[in-house]
């Protein structure tokens, strides 16, 4: 997963921030899906690496997220933004492992519950069973 995130990071389209990010997600099926950030001139209308990877996963028919790798340059772990935390939670659970890496390797592993405590989830919506 780290290699797939590294490859995705190298393909990121980040001409404005010059901050390339790659991600790889593992579905419950075992399939891996990667994505990169894609910026455009109409900030903030681009999309994050995690969002791209989740879109690939959903587009392939998988709906259950079990593990995530996020890779960005630098010495400090780069954690998913708030919007991506919510997207990850929609398809994952509080126990979903999130590995924060740089190109040299793993920096930190946390759970999605640690990143997004007290998450807003589908089961809070009236008439919902929690997951489509």
PyMOL commands that set and color helices and strands:
alter all, ss='L'
color gray80, all
select helices_A, chain A and resi 2-10+49-59+82-91+112-115+122-124
alter helices_A, ss='H'
color red, helices_A
select strands_A, chain A and resi 21-27+32-36+65-72+97-102+105-111
alter strands_A, ss='S'
color yellow, strands_A
deselect
rebuild
show_as cartoon
